[in-house]
Amino acid sequence: MQQPNRIILGIDPGTVIMGYGVLECAEKSLKTIAIGVVKLDKYEDQADRLKKIFEQTTAIINQYKPTEMAIEAPFYGKNVQSMLKLGRAQGIAIAAALNKNLPITEYSPKKVKVSITGNGNAGKEQVAEMIKTLLKIEVDSKFFDSTDAMAVALCHYNQGSVFKKSNKNSSNSWKAFVNANTNRIVK
């Protein structure tokens, strides 16, 4: 029986630019559904930016009907105010997904980079090039936020959670492995 395709919404949160990527995952193929950014710099007030993040995330969910969301965690930097703003943006995007009953998984920037490039210290340019190569897409190189968001979605896919969740017979326990492979046990 063929499993239904999963659609992963990847979000790179930000209060000036929020990146998003929508990835359709079949068991043996990946397809880019959408990739883009939401520009928030025209809104002076932080509350207006947060409201727009909620509205735009909700609109993206309504349009593309993802089955799950992956989001990048805020990274610790030297500027505490920037980190707080980024955390608020992430929280608002998560609230929009929760409002639509989407399962959410958070990934650290380093985990995303390792998953995509093999290097946790890779630059945004390297991540963008790998996304372009892996998914065979052209992207606007002015906004690495969109390729970062798609990297989060692809990282989520690479973690194996996309198909493990939907297979009721699968389990990660030793007991399940032994029961499924009795012919491999030597006594």
Protein Blocks (a to p, Z undefined) as FASTA:
>chain_A
ZZdddddddddddfkbccdddddddfkbccdfbgcdddfklpmblklmmmmmmmmmmmmm
mmnopabdcdddddddfblmlmmmmmmmmmmmmmmmmmnopacddddfklmmmmmnopak
bcfklmmmmmmmmnopaddfklmmlmmmmmmmmmmmmnopmmmmmmmkbcfbfklmmmmm
mmlpcZZ
